[in-house]
Amino acid sequence: MAEDGNPHLRASDADRERVASALREHCAVGRLSMAELDERLGQVYAARTFGELAAVTRDLPEIAPELPVPARDRSTTDHRLPVPPPAPPVPVDSGPISLRQSVSGWLAMTIILNVIWVLTGVTGEFSNYWPAWPMGIGAALIGAQYVRGYSRRS
């Protein structure tokens, strides 16, 4: 192997990948340009021996291995299951929408629809008054709400 110091030993695919990874790290920190990286990667993947791999990285410093993250002290490990977060509060139902709220919403919708109708070009014909449809449906729904509420109170 390479550790034996014999540059004539054949390199494996894993050895070539290890050197290619090191070259990418050198490029990431600015020691190599992208053109140099491409050129050297071509040499790495064409290399047959450890000596050829060493020649590709001869002018680059060794990359310091990352230090392992220290493990927590196992004697103080808490073996209890984690506590799940509290459930979100359930919204309080404020009951049915009042007639006043319904009429206010209908009036706001009516104003918006009429503004859109005016901005899109009012023609002289009332038969082209398209906001009448959603306004009429909304008014019918409010009327049904009123009748239903009135019949419950009786």
C-alpha positions in Angstrom: 0.0 0.0 0.0 1.0 3.7 0.0 1.9 3.5 3.6 4.7 1.1 2.6 6.3 4.0 0.6 6.5 2.0 -2.6 5.4 4.4 -5.4 5.2 1.5 -7.9 2.3 -0.3 -6.2 -1.0 -0.1 -8.1 -3.6 2.3 -6.8 -7.3 1.3 -6.3 -10.4 3.3 -7.3 -10.8 4.2 -3.6 -7.3 5.6 -3.5 -8.0 7.7 -6.6 -11.3 9.0 -5.1 -9.4 9.9 -1.9 -6.9 12.0 -3.8 -9.7 13.5 -6.0 -11.6 14.5 -2.8 -8.5 16.2 -1.4 -8.1 18.1 -4.7 -11.6 19.4 -4.5 -11.0 20.6 -0.9 -7.9 22.4 -2.1 -9.9 24.0 -4.8 -12.6 25.0 -2.3 -10.1 26.8 -0.1 -8.5 28.6 -3.1 -5.3 26.7 -3.6 -6.4 25.5 -7.1 -8.4 27.2 -9.8 -11.2 25.3 -11.5 -9.0 24.8 -14.6 -6.2 23.3 -12.4 -8.7 21.1 -10.7 -10.0 19.7 -13.9 -6.5 19.1 -15.2 -5.4 17.4 -12.0 -8.6 15.3 -11.8 -7.9 14.0 -15.2 -4.4 13.0 -14.1 -5.8 11.3 -10.9 -8.3 9.2 -12.8 -5.6 8.2 -15.3 -3.1 7.3 -12.6 -2.2 3.6 -12.1 0.3 3.8 -9.2 0.7 5.5 -5.9 3.7 7.4 -7.3 1.5 8.9 -10.1 -1.1 9.9 -7.5 1.6 11.5 -5.3 2.9 13.5 -8.2 -0.5 15.2 -8.7 -0.5 16.5 -5.1 3.2 17.0 -4.6 2.9 20.9 -4.4 -0.1 20.9 -2.1 0.0 20.7 1.8 -1.6 17.8 3.6 -5.2 18.4 4.6 -5.6 18.3 8.3 -8.2 15.7 9.3 -11.3 17.0 11.0 -11.2 16.5 14.7 -14.0 14.2 15.9 -16.8 15.7 17.9 -16.4 14.7 21.5 -19.1 12.3 22.6 -21.4 13.2 25.6 -20.5 11.6 28.9 -22.6 8.4 28.8 -22.9 8.3 32.6 -25.1 11.4 32.7 -27.2 10.4 29.7 -30.9 10.8 30.4 -32.6 7.6 29.2 -36.1 9.1 29.4 -38.1 9.7 26.2 -38.3 13.3 25.1 -41.4 15.2 26.0 -43.5 16.1 23.0 -44.3 19.7 22.5 -47.7 20.9 23.8 -50.6 20.6 21.4 -51.7 23.9 19.8 -54.7 25.5 21.5 -58.0 24.6 20.1 -59.8 27.6 18.7 -62.9 28.6 20.6 -66.0 28.5 18.4 -67.6 31.9 18.7 -70.9 30.6 17.3 -72.6 31.4 14.1 -71.9 34.6 12.2 -74.3 37.3 13.1 -76.5 38.9 10.6 -74.7 42.2 11.0 -71.3 40.5 10.1 -72.9 38.9 7.1 -74.4 42.2 5.8 -71.1 44.0 6.4 -69.2 41.3 4.4 -71.8 41.5 1.6 -71.6 45.3 1.4 -67.8 45.1 1.2 -68.1 42.6 -1.6 -70.6 44.8 -3.4 -68.3 47.8 -3.2 -65.3 45.9 -4.5 -67.3 44.3 -7.4 -68.7 47.7 -8.4 -65.3 49.3 -8.4 -64.0 46.5 -10.6 -67.0 46.9 -12.9 -66.3 50.7 -13.2 -62.6 50.2 -13.8 -63.1 47.6 -16.5 -65.2 50.0 -18.5 -68.8 50.9 -17.9 -71.0 50.5 -21.0 -74.4 52.2 -21.4 -76.3 48.9 -21.2 -77.5 47.7 -17.9 -77.7 44.2 -19.2 -73.9 44.0 -19.0 -74.0 44.7 -15.2 -72.3 41.4 -14.2 -71.8 42.3 -10.5 -75.6 41.7 -10.0 -75.1 37.9 -10.1 -72.7 37.6 -7.1 -74.5 40.4 -5.3 -77.8 38.6 -5.7 -76.5 35.2 -4.6 -74.9 36.8 -1.5 -78.2 38.6 -0.7 -80.1 35.3 -1.1 -77.8 33.6 1.3 -78.1 36.4 3.9 -81.9 36.2 3.5 -81.8 32.5 4.1 -79.6 33.0 7.2 -82.1 35.6 8.5 -85.1 33.3 8.0 -83.3 30.3 9.6 -82.3 32.4 12.6 -85.8 33.9 12.9 -87.4 30.4 12.8 -85.1 29.1 15.6 -86.0 32.0 17.9 -89.8 31.3 17.6 
